[in-house]
Amino acid sequence: MTEGMTGDDRDLRARFAALRRQEEVHAPGFHALASPPQPALTRANPGRKGWLVFAACLAASIASVLWWQRPIHERPAHRPAAPTVSVTAWTAPTQFLLNTPGGEMLRSVPAFGAGADYGNAPRLPQKHRGQPKKVLPKEELD
Amino acid sequence: MTETVLHEELERLHPASFGWALWCCDRRRDEAEEVLQTTYLKILEGSAVFDGNSSLRTWLFAVIRRTALERRRRRWLRGQIFDRWQASQPSPLPLPDPEASASIADSSRALLLSLAALSVRQRQLLHLVFYQDLSIEEASGVLNISVGTARTHFERGKRQLRKLLAPPRGNPRGNQ
């Protein structure tokens, strides 16, 4: 590599070599990074922990969704039947406002002959009803 | 390759791997540590298997890069879901971690700031070639791109970096 190298190349190489010497002093120990698998596992733990947290959050969100969906389906079956009111029977709370004085006269039709009290008229005696007619003898008719 | 030999090789490459992981994670130290740990777990548990088609370093760097991309994708998705506003905010210059850069000399800080202005691919290629001493062919293998593309990006990035590191006019001594 050094063959055919210009002066500038040598200068650059010298600069890089100086940088390398300064950095090599502060390089971490090989055994700290390579030998024990335990530190590697502990270093890998944050990532794994992150995945565990993510999985737990996912499971919790799925569970909450299922929890909220369940009552929607089961609500009609579990709830007691509400008292149903017929539409025709229902009256509004403000119904009394429609009751004007004398309104009954407009809503009702007077009965024909209701003024005479026919109900108290004397009736035929019951004994005449259902009795066979008297047949007069022939000689009486003549 | 036996597990013991693999373990020893990983230990030998650990500082370089950390430097590459730091670069793949926009120089966020915590993230780089996690990416590197995940990479080691993948290798030691057998989910990433070295097939011997390339050098172990090239393969290891490719696994680190892929792991960082997966992590970034996950973070982006999380951002899309939980914090769309923040995720939509573009971050044009991934500035170095202030805590990590506190121990870095001014010249290196200027280099980091200049690199932050480059595209991700240019940055990664320059890092792999200059910082990790890989050839452009090896770097293209790590980034899973063709050698021609890698060379183009490397040359453009180098030109841009020189321009950014060049001393301002009227100060021929430079910024060192």
Chai-1 contact restraints between the chains, C-beta under 6 A:
chainA,res_idxA,chainB,res_idxB,connection_type,confidence,min_distance_angstrom,max_distance_angstrom,comment,restraint_id
A,M1,B,S135,contact,1.0,0.0,6.0,A-B,restraint_1
A,D8,B,R162,contact,1.0,0.0,6.0,A-B,restraint_2
A,L12,B,F130,contact,1.0,0.0,6.0,A-B,restraint_3
A,R13,B,F130,contact,1.0,0.0,6.0,A-B,restraint_4
A,R15,B,L111,contact,1.0,0.0,6.0,A-B,restraint_5
A,F16,B,F130,contact,1.0,0.0,6.0,A-B,restraint_6
A,F16,B,Y131,contact,1.0,0.0,6.0,A-B,restraint_7
A,A18,B,S108,contact,1.0,0.0,6.0,A-B,restraint_8
A,L19,B,S108,contact,1.0,0.0,6.0,A-B,restraint_9
A,R20,B,Y131,contact,1.0,0.0,6.0,A-B,restraint_10
A,Q22,B,I104,contact,1.0,0.0,6.0,A-B,restraint_11
A,Q22,B,S108,contact,1.0,0.0,6.0,A-B,restraint_12
A,E23,B,G19,contact,1.0,0.0,6.0,A-B,restraint_13
A,E24,B,P15,contact,1.0,0.0,6.0,A-B,restraint_14
A,A27,B,P15,contact,1.0,0.0,6.0,A-B,restraint_15
A,A27,B,F18,contact,1.0,0.0,6.0,A-B,restraint_16
A,P28,B,E33,contact,1.0,0.0,6.0,A-B,restraint_17
A,F30,B,E11,contact,1.0,0.0,6.0,A-B,restraint_18
A,F30,B,H14,contact,1.0,0.0,6.0,A-B,restraint_19
A,L33,B,L36,contact,1.0,0.0,6.0,A-B,restraint_20
A,L33,B,Q37,contact,1.0,0.0,6.0,A-B,restraint_21
A,L33,B,Y40,contact,1.0,0.0,6.0,A-B,restraint_22
A,A34,B,Y40,contact,1.0,0.0,6.0,A-B,restraint_23
A,A40,B,Q37,contact,1.0,0.0,6.0,A-B,restraint_24
A,A40,B,L41,contact,1.0,0.0,6.0,A-B,restraint_25
